[in-house]
């Protein structure tokens, strides 16, 4: 099973790329466990939002992932 991760904004800098593929993960926690600790910590931040296949999630623990899914990580937006 392959999942595409998309990192937006400052999360792209932490990840070192805008996208990444992961294999074998069936849930969000398994994805985080396979990432570098600094990146996993940044993605777990309370204000980081998740979108699976373009749908913004309200509950991070809810999605059951399928082969080919895309998860986008959206950092908090600031303006000025």
Residue, then its C-alpha position, 0 to 999 in steps of 0.5 A: x500500500x502506497x500513500x502520498x504525503x503532501x507538505x505545505x508551507x513551512x512543513x515543506x521546509x521541515x520535510x525537505x520536500x513538498x511530497x513524499x511516498x510511504x508504503x505499508x502504513x495503514x493509519x496516521x500513527x504508522x505514518x508518523x512512526x516511520x518519519x524523522x522525529x522532528x518532522x513527525x513532531x511538526x505534523x502532530x502539532x495541534x494547529x496542523x490540519x489534515x486533508x485526505x484526498x482533498x477532504x479536510x478532516x475534523x478527527x485525525x484518528x478517523x481515516x482508514x487509509x487505502x492504497x493511493x490515498x493522498x494526505x496533505x498537511x496544512x500548517x496554520x495560516x498567518x497573515x499580516 
